[in-house]
Amino acid sequence: MTTQTIEAKKVFVTDNQAQWIVFEEEMQAGFQYKLASIDDLHDYVAGTGEVFTDKVETAEGVVEWYTQEFPKWSAIEYICEYRVID
């Protein structure tokens, strides 16, 4: 049995008001960081309209942006959210 490794960047939330969500390579000295949660990513999307389309590592595990459209007659138009994949 082989083990598949998923390449993912870690994403963090910070107390830096100018840039409150960052990748590891964007971290700067002098700020407090913690691994972002899925809720943090959803807040980021709601606030900026930007989506991380790559796989990212969060507090819950590696996640990926998921979208699904439903037929026009359905009560739900679409689902857009981050989902844990590993």
C-alpha positions as CSV (number, residue, x, y, z in Angstrom):
1,M,0.0,0.0,0.0
2,T,1.4,3.4,-0.9
3,T,0.8,6.6,1.0
4,Q,-0.2,9.7,-1.0
5,T,1.3,13.0,0.1
6,I,-0.8,16.0,-0.5
7,E,1.1,19.2,-1.2
8,A,-0.5,22.0,0.8
9,K,0.6,25.4,2.1
10,K,-0.1,26.2,5.7
11,V,-2.3,29.3,6.2
12,F,-2.2,31.4,9.4
13,V,-4.3,34.1,11.1
14,T,-2.5,36.9,12.8
15,D,-3.0,39.9,15.0
16,N,-1.7,42.2,12.2
17,Q,-4.7,44.2,11.1
18,A,-3.2,45.1,7.8
19,Q,-2.8,41.5,6.7
20,W,-4.7,39.2,9.0
21,I,-4.4,35.9,7.0
22,V,-1.1,34.8,5.6
23,F,0.9,31.9,4.3
24,E,4.0,30.7,6.2
25,E,6.4,32.5,3.8
26,E,4.6,35.8,4.4
27,M,5.1,35.7,8.2
28,Q,6.8,38.7,9.8
29,A,8.5,39.1,13.2
30,G,6.6,41.0,15.9
31,F,3.1,39.4,15.3
32,Q,1.3,36.5,16.9
33,Y,0.2,33.7,14.6
34,K,-2.0,30.6,14.8
35,L,-3.0,28.0,12.2
36,A,-6.2,29.2,10.5
37,S,-9.4,27.3,10.8
38,I,-12.0,26.6,8.1
39,D,-14.1,29.3,9.7
40,D,-11.2,31.8,9.3
41,L,-11.0,30.9,5.6
42,H,-14.8,31.4,5.2
43,D,-14.5,34.8,6.9
44,Y,-11.7,35.7,4.6
45,V,-13.8,34.8,1.5
46,A,-16.8,36.7,2.9
47,G,-14.7,39.8,3.6
48,T,-12.5,39.9,0.5
49,G,-14.2,37.8,-2.2
50,E,-10.9,36.0,-2.7
51,V,-10.7,32.2,-2.6
52,F,-7.6,30.1,-2.1
53,T,-7.9,27.6,-4.9
54,D,-4.8,25.6,-3.9
55,K,-4.9,23.0,-1.1
56,V,-4.2,24.6,2.2
57,E,-3.5,23.2,5.6
58,T,-5.7,24.5,8.4
59,A,-6.3,23.5,12.0
60,E,-8.8,20.9,10.9
61,G,-6.5,19.4,8.2
62,V,-5.8,19.9,4.5
63,V,-8.8,21.6,2.8
64,E,-9.8,22.5,-0.7
65,W,-12.4,24.9,-2.1
66,Y,-15.6,23.1,-3.1
67,T,-18.4,24.3,-5.3
68,Q,-21.6,22.6,-6.5
69,E,-24.4,24.0,-8.5
70,F,-27.9,22.6,-8.3
71,P,-30.7,22.6,-10.9
72,K,-32.8,25.8,-11.3
73,W,-35.9,24.1,-9.7
74,S,-33.9,23.2,-6.6
75,A,-34.4,25.2,-3.3
76,I,-30.6,25.5,-3.1
77,E,-28.8,27.3,-5.9
78,Y,-25.2,26.3,-5.0
79,I,-22.8,25.3,-2.3
80,C,-19.4,27.0,-2.0
81,E,-17.2,26.1,1.0
82,Y,-13.8,24.7,2.1
83,R,-13.9,21.0,2.8
84,V,-11.4,18.8,4.5
85,I,-9.7,16.4,2.1
86,D,-7.0,14.9,4.4
